[in-house]
Amino acid sequence: MFVTGKKEIEAVCAYKDNKLNQFQIFLIRAIIGLFVAVVITRMFTGEIIIPYIVGLATILVGLAYFSEYLRQRRNR
C-alpha cells in the first residue's frame, strides 16, 4: 500500500499523537514486572513461589517509578 496524500499520511501517523495515561503505564509495568519476577524466581529457586513473585514484582515496579522520578528530577 502506497501513501500518496496528506490525509493518508496523517491517518497512518495518527498513533504518534496518542499518549498513554498513567493507568496504562502502570499495567505495562506490572505485567513486565510479573514476568521478570517469575523468570528470576524460577532461575534462583527452581520453582514458582507466588509470595516471592508478588514481592519481587512489587519491588521491580517500585524501582521503575523511582527511576522515572529520578530521571524527571534530573531533567528539570
DRENZAPA-854914 format. One line per field, with one value per atom (N, C-alpha, C): residue number from 1; residue in three letters; atom name; x, z, y. Coordinates in nm, 4 decimals, padded with zeros to 6 digits. Layout:
<nodes>
nr: NUM / ...
rest: ALA / ...
atom: CA / ...
east: X / ...
up: Z / ...
north: Y / ...
</nodes>
This chain:
<nodes>
nr: 1 / 1 / 1 / 2 / 2 / 2 / 3 / 3 / 3 / 4 / 4 / 4 / 5 / 5 / 5 / 6 / 6 / 6 / 7 / 7 / 7 / 8 / 8 / 8 / 9 / 9 / 9 / 10 / 10 / 10 / 11 / 11 / 11 / 12 / 12 / 12 / 13 / 13 / 13 / 14 / 14 / 14 / 15 / 15 / 15 / 16 / 16 / 16 / 17 / 17 / 17 / 18 / 18 / 18 / 19 / 19 / 19 / 20 / 20 / 20 / 21 / 21 / 21 / 22 / 22 / 22 / 23 / 23 / 23 / 24 / 24 / 24 / 25 / 25 / 25 / 26 / 26 / 26 / 27 / 27 / 27 / 28 / 28 / 28 / 29 / 29 / 29 / 30 / 30 / 30 / 31 / 31 / 31 / 32 / 32 / 32 / 33 / 33 / 33 / 34 / 34 / 34 / 35 / 35 / 35 / 36 / 36 / 36 / 37 / 37 / 37 / 38 / 38 / 38 / 39 / 39 / 39 / 40 / 40 / 40 / 41 / 41 / 41 / 42 / 42 / 42 / 43 / 43 / 43 / 44 / 44 / 44 / 45 / 45 / 45 / 46 / 46 / 46 / 47 / 47 / 47 / 48 / 48 / 48 / 49 / 49 / 49 / 50 / 50 / 50 / 51 / 51 / 51 / 52 / 52 / 52 / 53 / 53 / 53 / 54 / 54 / 54 / 55 / 55 / 55 / 56 / 56 / 56 / 57 / 57 / 57 / 58 / 58 / 58 / 59 / 59 / 59 / 60 / 60 / 60 / 61 / 61 / 61 / 62 / 62 / 62 / 63 / 63 / 63 / 64 / 64 / 64 / 65 / 65 / 65 / 66 / 66 / 66 / 67 / 67 / 67 / 68 / 68 / 68 / 69 / 69 / 69 / 70 / 70 / 70 / 71 / 71 / 71 / 72 / 72 / 72 / 73 / 73 / 73 / 74 / 74 / 74 / 75 / 75 / 75 / 76 / 76 / 76
rest: MET / MET / MET / PHE / PHE / PHE / VAL / VAL / VAL / THR / THR / THR / GLY / GLY / GLY / LYS / LYS / LYS / LYS / LYS / LYS / GLU / GLU / GLU / ILE / ILE / ILE / GLU / GLU / GLU / ALA / ALA / ALA / VAL / VAL / VAL / CYS / CYS / CYS / ALA / ALA / ALA / TYR / TYR / TYR / LYS / LYS / LYS / ASP / ASP / ASP / ASN / ASN / ASN / LYS / LYS / LYS / LEU / LEU / LEU / ASN / ASN / ASN / GLN / GLN / GLN / PHE / PHE / PHE / GLN / GLN / GLN / ILE / ILE / ILE / PHE / PHE / PHE / LEU / LEU / LEU / ILE / ILE / ILE / ARG / ARG / ARG / ALA / ALA / ALA / ILE / ILE / ILE / ILE / ILE / ILE / GLY / GLY / GLY / LEU / LEU / LEU / PHE / PHE / PHE / VAL / VAL / VAL / ALA / ALA / ALA / VAL / VAL / VAL / VAL / VAL / VAL / ILE / ILE / ILE / THR / THR / THR / ARG / ARG / ARG / MET / MET / MET / PHE / PHE / PHE / THR / THR / THR / GLY / GLY / GLY / GLU / GLU / GLU / ILE / ILE / ILE / ILE / ILE / ILE / ILE / ILE / ILE / PRO / PRO / PRO / TYR / TYR / TYR / ILE / ILE / ILE / VAL / VAL / VAL / GLY / GLY / GLY / LEU / LEU / LEU / ALA / ALA / ALA / THR / THR / THR / ILE / ILE / ILE / LEU / LEU / LEU / VAL / VAL / VAL / GLY / GLY / GLY / LEU / LEU / LEU / ALA / ALA / ALA / TYR / TYR / TYR / PHE / PHE / PHE / SER / SER / SER / GLU / GLU / GLU / TYR / TYR / TYR / LEU / LEU / LEU / ARG / ARG / ARG / GLN / GLN / GLN / ARG / ARG / ARG / ARG / ARG / ARG / ASN / ASN / ASN / ARG / ARG / ARG
atom: N / CA / C / N / CA / C / N / CA / C / N / CA / C / N / CA / C / N / CA / C / N / CA / C / N / CA / C / N / CA / C / N / CA / C / N / CA / C / N / CA / C / N / CA / C / N / CA / C / N / CA / C / N / CA / C / N / CA / C / N / CA / C / N / CA / C / N / CA / C / N / CA / C / N / CA / C / N / CA / C / N / CA / C / N / CA / C / N / CA / C / N / CA / C / N / CA / C / N / CA / C / N / CA / C / N / CA / C / N / CA / C / N / CA / C / N / CA / C / N / CA / C / N / CA / C / N / CA / C / N / CA / C / N / CA / C / N / CA / C / N / CA / C / N / CA / C / N / CA / C / N / CA / C / N / CA / C / N / CA / C / N / CA / C / N / CA / C / N / CA / C / N / CA / C / N / CA / C / N / CA / C / N / CA / C / N / CA / C / N / CA / C / N / CA / C / N / CA / C / N / CA / C / N / CA / C / N / CA / C / N / CA / C / N / CA / C / N / CA / C / N / CA / C / N / CA / C / N / CA / C / N / CA / C / N / CA / C / N / CA / C / N / CA / C / N / CA / C / N / CA / C / N / CA / C / N / CA / C / N / CA / C / N / CA / C
east: 00.0841 / 00.0000 / 00.0886 / 00.0632 / 00.1399 / 00.0568 / 00.1205 / 00.0545 / 00.0894 / -00.0153 / 00.0124 / -00.0281 / -00.1349 / -00.1845 / -00.1562 / -00.1804 / -00.1566 / -00.2505 / -00.3760 / -00.4711 / -00.4321 / -00.3814 / -00.3383 / -00.2165 / -00.1257 / -00.0076 / -00.0497 / -00.1443 / -00.1918 / -00.2626 / -00.3368 / -00.4068 / -00.3071 / -00.2011 / -00.1010 / -00.0224 / 00.0049 / 00.0878 / 00.0052 / -00.1232 / -00.2087 / -00.1708 / -00.1135 / -00.0784 / 00.0317 / 00.1080 / 00.2160 / 00.1621 / 00.0422 / -00.0153 / -00.0796 / -00.1029 / -00.1667 / -00.0669 / -00.1052 / -00.0217 / -00.0862 / -00.0027 / -00.0537 / -00.0882 / -00.2000 / -00.2296 / -00.1576 / -00.1633 / -00.0857 / -00.1295 / -00.2575 / -00.3034 / -00.2492 / -00.2445 / -00.1892 / -00.0405 / 00.0313 / 00.1733 / 00.1913 / 00.1054 / 00.1129 / 00.0873 / -00.0132 / -00.0431 / 00.0743 / 00.1355 / 00.2501 / 00.3641 / 00.3918 / 00.4999 / 00.4685 / 00.3435 / 00.3058 / 00.3182 / 00.2757 / 00.2841 / 00.4295 / 00.5099 / 00.6525 / 00.7193 / 00.6824 / 00.7371 / 00.7034 / 00.5792 / 00.5403 / 00.6175 / 00.6320 / 00.7050 / 00.8505 / 00.9151 / 01.0559 / 01.0688 / 00.9736 / 00.9769 / 00.9630 / 00.8763 / 00.8616 / 00.9921 / 01.0540 / 01.1788 / 01.2894 / 01.3032 / 01.4086 / 01.3845 / 01.2606 / 01.2294 / 01.2532 / 01.2148 / 01.2351 / 01.3838 / 01.4629 / 01.6067 / 01.6757 / 01.6403 / 01.7138 / 01.6575 / 01.5275 / 01.4710 / 01.4353 / 01.4150 / 01.3772 / 01.2289 / 01.1529 / 01.0079 / 00.9415 / 00.8098 / 00.7352 / 00.6665 / 00.7087 / 00.6539 / 00.5816 / 00.4496 / 00.3654 / 00.4039 / 00.4241 / 00.4604 / 00.5925 / 00.6889 / 00.8156 / 00.7939 / 00.7115 / 00.6854 / 00.6148 / 00.5136 / 00.4398 / 00.5318 / 00.6125 / 00.7043 / 00.8080 / 00.8672 / 00.9693 / 00.9097 / 00.7900 / 00.7239 / 00.6929 / 00.6510 / 00.6241 / 00.7514 / 00.8614 / 00.9897 / 01.0307 / 01.0148 / 01.0540 / 00.9710 / 00.8399 / 00.7538 / 00.7876 / 00.8128 / 00.8539 / 00.9844 / 01.0795 / 01.2067 / 01.1868 / 01.0906 / 01.0619 / 01.0087 / 00.9178 / 00.8662 / 00.9736 / 01.0602 / 01.1683 / 01.2665 / 01.2998 / 01.3915 / 01.3275 / 01.1952 / 01.1269 / 01.1316 / 01.1121 / 01.1200 / 01.2588 / 01.3627 / 01.4980 / 01.5281 / 01.4788 / 01.5010 / 01.4308 / 01.3071 / 01.2343 / 01.2962 / 01.3455 / 01.4086 / 01.5384 / 01.6115 / 01.7380 / 01.7133 / 01.6040 / 01.5760 / 01.5199 / 01.4838 / 01.4273 / 01.5314
up: 00.0000 / 00.0000 / 00.0000 / -00.0913 / -00.1004 / -00.0464 / 00.0316 / 00.0878 / -00.0003 / -00.0544 / -00.1508 / -00.1026 / -00.0277 / 00.0093 / 00.1542 / 00.1846 / 00.3206 / 00.4207 / 00.3828 / 00.4739 / 00.5039 / 00.4034 / 00.4256 / 00.5184 / 00.5012 / 00.5886 / 00.7319 / 00.7507 / 00.8850 / 00.9469 / 00.8659 / 00.9182 / 00.9604 / 00.8832 / 00.9164 / 01.0394 / 01.0534 / 01.1643 / 01.2840 / 01.2865 / 01.3955 / 01.5292 / 01.5271 / 01.6531 / 01.7268 / 01.6599 / 01.7259 / 01.8230 / 01.8010 / 01.8885 / 02.0133 / 02.0139 / 02.1284 / 02.2419 / 02.3586 / 02.4778 / 02.5687 / 02.6379 / 02.7343 / 02.8631 / 02.9242 / 03.0524 / 03.1629 / 03.2834 / 03.3933 / 03.4268 / 03.4130 / 03.4426 / 03.3413 / 03.2152 / 03.1127 / 03.1359 / 03.1756 / 03.2065 / 03.3251 / 03.4269 / 03.5425 / 03.5014 / 03.4163 / 03.3734 / 03.2974 / 03.2092 / 03.1336 / 03.2282 / 03.3229 / 03.4187 / 03.5074 / 03.5486 / 03.6344 / 03.5603 / 03.4364 / 03.3586 / 03.3336 / 03.2945 / 03.2725 / 03.4043 / 03.5132 / 03.6448 / 03.6879 / 03.6648 / 03.6988 / 03.6164 / 03.4875 / 03.4009 / 03.4445 / 03.4693 / 03.5110 / 03.6483 / 03.7370 / 03.8700 / 03.8603 / 03.7718 / 03.7529 / 03.7007 / 03.6042 / 03.5470 / 03.6528 / 03.7278 / 03.8303 / 03.9399 / 03.9869 / 04.0924 / 04.0438 / 03.9225 / 03.8649 / 03.8482 / 03.8099 / 03.7926 / 03.9249 / 04.0300 / 04.1557 / 04.2497 / 04.2414 / 04.3320 / 04.2621 / 04.1317 / 04.0592 / 04.0624 / 04.1288 / 04.1335 / 04.1362 / 04.1172 / 04.1171 / 04.2525 / 04.3296 / 04.4624 / 04.4560 / 04.4703 / 04.4495 / 04.5394 / 04.6704 / 04.7525 / 04.7092 / 04.6699 / 04.6211 / 04.4930 / 04.4045 / 04.2767 / 04.2994 / 04.3860 / 04.4132 / 04.4782 / 04.5740 / 04.6400 / 04.5448 / 04.4646 / 04.3699 / 04.2618 / 04.2146 / 04.1143 / 04.1717 / 04.2982 / 04.3638 / 04.3728 / 04.4085 / 04.4156 / 04.2776 / 04.1748 / 04.0390 / 03.9883 / 04.0118 / 03.9684 / 04.0481 / 04.1762 / 04.2575 / 04.2085 / 04.1718 / 04.1177 / 03.9835 / 03.9039 / 03.7765 / 03.8011 / 03.8978 / 03.9293 / 03.9927 / 04.0743 / 04.1357 / 04.0306 / 03.9336 / 03.8272 / 03.7406 / 03.7179 / 03.6433 / 03.7207 / 03.8520 / 03.9359 / 03.9282 / 03.9367 / 03.9296 / 03.7923 / 03.6876 / 03.5520 / 03.5331 / 03.5822 / 03.5691 / 03.6543 / 03.7711 / 03.8596 / 03.7982 / 03.7304 / 03.6680 / 03.5486 / 03.4768 / 03.3567 / 03.3865 / 03.5084 / 03.5422 / 03.5572
north: -00.1175 / 00.0000 / 00.1238 / 00.2130 / 00.3361 / 00.4512 / 00.5342 / 00.6511 / 00.7700 / 00.8366 / 00.9425 / 01.0811 / 01.0918 / 01.2242 / 01.2590 / 01.3864 / 01.4348 / 01.3685 / 01.3482 / 01.2842 / 01.1399 / 01.0700 / 00.9326 / 00.9281 / 01.0230 / 01.0283 / 01.0574 / 01.1516 / 01.1822 / 01.0632 / 00.9863 / 00.8696 / 00.7618 / 00.7431 / 00.6419 / 00.6830 / 00.8112 / 00.8604 / 00.9053 / 00.8797 / 00.9274 / 00.8655 / 00.7463 / 00.6811 / 00.7554 / 00.8392 / 00.9127 / 01.0160 / 01.0654 / 01.1666 / 01.1069 / 00.9779 / 00.9148 / 00.8991 / 00.9457 / 00.9310 / 00.8275 / 00.7513 / 00.6553 / 00.7282 / 00.6915 / 00.7514 / 00.6737 / 00.7243 / 00.6670 / 00.5242 / 00.4933 / 00.3580 / 00.2578 / 00.2957 / 00.2071 / 00.1833 / 00.2865 / 00.2707 / 00.1768 / 00.1923 / 00.1025 / -00.0420 / -00.0651 / -00.2020 / -00.2634 / -00.1858 / -00.2367 / -00.2714 / -00.1813 / -00.2071 / -00.3269 / -00.3411 / -00.4527 / -00.5861 / -00.5913 / -00.7153 / -00.7529 / -00.6544 / -00.6825 / -00.7202 / -00.6522 / -00.6850 / -00.8265 / -00.8682 / -01.0057 / -01.1079 / -01.0807 / -01.1729 / -01.1866 / -01.0738 / -01.0775 / -01.1432 / -01.1171 / -01.1790 / -01.3307 / -01.3787 / -01.5231 / -01.5830 / -01.5168 / -01.5685 / -01.5709 / -01.4621 / -01.4562 / -01.5584 / -01.5684 / -01.6656 / -01.8074 / -01.8341 / -01.9680 / -01.9998 / -01.9003 / -01.9232 / -01.9542 / -01.8804 / -01.8939 / -02.0007 / -02.0315 / -02.1313 / -02.2614 / -02.2575 / -02.3775 / -02.4063 / -02.3227 / -02.3396 / -02.2029 / -02.2035 / -02.0788 / -02.0652 / -01.9657 / -01.9403 / -01.8055 / -01.8092 / -01.6918 / -01.5731 / -01.5911 / -01.4734 / -01.4089 / -01.4883 / -01.4330 / -01.3525 / -01.4055 / -01.3387 / -01.2059 / -01.2062 / -01.0825 / -00.9791 / -01.0214 / -00.9291 / -00.8738 / -00.9597 / -00.9156 / -00.8257 / -00.8581 / -00.7740 / -00.6363 / -00.6313 / -00.5033 / -00.4195 / -00.4835 / -00.4129 / -00.3628 / -00.4441 / -00.4039 / -00.2861 / -00.2895 / -00.1795 / -00.0535 / -00.0692 / 00.0453 / 00.1063 / 00.0220 / 00.0723 / 00.1425 / 00.0956 / 00.1627 / 00.3036 / 00.3177 / 00.4503 / 00.5386 / 00.4809 / 00.5572 / 00.6062 / 00.5222 / 00.5659 / 00.6739 / 00.6659 / 00.7708 / 00.9024 / 00.8956 / 01.0148 / 01.0778 / 00.9964 / 01.0483 / 01.1100 / 01.0470 / 01.0978 / 01.2323 / 01.2451 / 01.3708 / 01.4808 / 01.4454 / 01.5434 / 01.5970 / 01.5096 / 01.5497 / 01.6413 / 01.6204 / 01.6983 / 01.8375 / 01.8665 / 01.9977 / 02.1014
</nodes>
